[in-house]
Amino acid sequence: HKPLRSSDADAGLYWLARMLAGGEDPHYILRRLTRFASEDIGLAEPEALPRALAAWQAFERLGSPEGDLAIAGLVIYLATAPKSNAAYKAYKAATRAADVTGSLSPPAHILNAPTKMMKELGYGANYQYDHDDPDGFSGQNCFPDEMERAQFYHPVERGYEREIAKRLAYWDKLR
C-alpha cells in the first residue's frame, strides 16, 4: 500500500512478489488494491477503480500463476497513477456534517410530489430542471433549508481532478 502511495512501482512489485511467495491470499491483495484505487487515487484517475475490478475478475478467471500477472499490472498502474484522497476526505466531512445536522428534511422544491396533498404542501414547487437551463446548471440550493451551503469536496490539481476543479469553479461563478 505505502509503496504505491509513494508512486514506487518497483517496490510495489517487490512487495507483491514477497506477499505471494509468502502465501498471502491473492483475493486479500486484490481487495486492498481495489480499496487503494478508490481511496488513494480516487477521481485523479477515474479509470483506476474499473481497472482494479478488471484485474480482480481476470485473476478470478485465470487463477494463479497466470492471474498473478493481472495483479502485477494493476500494481504498476496504481503506483504510476496520479493520487488524490479528496473524495475520501469529502465523504468523511459530509459524514461529520450529516451527524451534526441530524435528520433535516430536503428543501421542498427538490422533493417529488406524486400526490395532490404533496403538491398542496409545496413539494416540487419552483423546482428548476437543470437540463432546461442554457448552461445545464440552475444553481438551485439542494441542502436543507436550515443548513448553510457547504463545500466538502476540494479536488487536487492532479490528473482528472484538474478538470473537475474547472467545472466546480464554473458552476460557482454561475451560482
HELIX and SHEET records of a PDB file:
HELIX    1   1 LYS A    2  ARG A    5  1                                   4    
HELIX    2   2 ALA A    9  ALA A   21  1                                  13    
HELIX    3   3 PRO A   26  PHE A   36  1                                  11    
HELIX    4   4 ALA A   37  ILE A   41  3                                   5    
HELIX    5   5 GLY A   42  ALA A   44  5                                   3    
HELIX    6   6 ALA A   48  LEU A   62  1                                  15    
HELIX    7   7 ASP A   68  THR A   80  1                                  13    
HELIX    8   8 ALA A   86  THR A  101  1                                  16    
HELIX    9   9 ALA A  108  ILE A  110  5                                   3    
HELIX   10  10 LYS A  116  GLU A  120  1                                   5    
HELIX   11  11 ASP A  130  ASP A  132  5                                   3    
HELIX   12  12 GLU A  161  LEU A  174  1                                  14    
END                                                                             
